[in-house]
C-alpha cells in the first residue's frame, strides 16, 4: 500500500533524524540522553518533518508537551526561534496546495 503525501511529508527521514540529533544532542529541556524526536506542530495536525518543526525531548517532557504544558511550549518556541531566524509555526504545516 502506498503512503499518502501527507504521511511522507510528516515522517522524519533517517537523514533528518541525524540532523536533529546532531543539532540538539539531548533533551533540549533537561539534557537527558534518552530522547524521542518530537514535532512542535503534531503530525496529526499536519506538522512537517523539517528541522524547524522537530526537537529532541525526553519521554517525560514529550508527554508533558503533548499534554499541553504551556511552559514547555514556550521553551520550545524560544529554542527554535534562536536556531531559525524567520521561524513561525504557520510555516510548519503540510499544505496540499502550495501557492
Buried (B, 14 or more C-beta within 10 A) or exposed (E): EEEEEBEEBBEBEEEBBEBBBEEBEBBBBEEBEEBEBBBBBBBEEBBBBBBBBBBBBBEEBBBBBEEEEEEBBEBBBEBBEEEBEEBEBEBBBBEEEEE
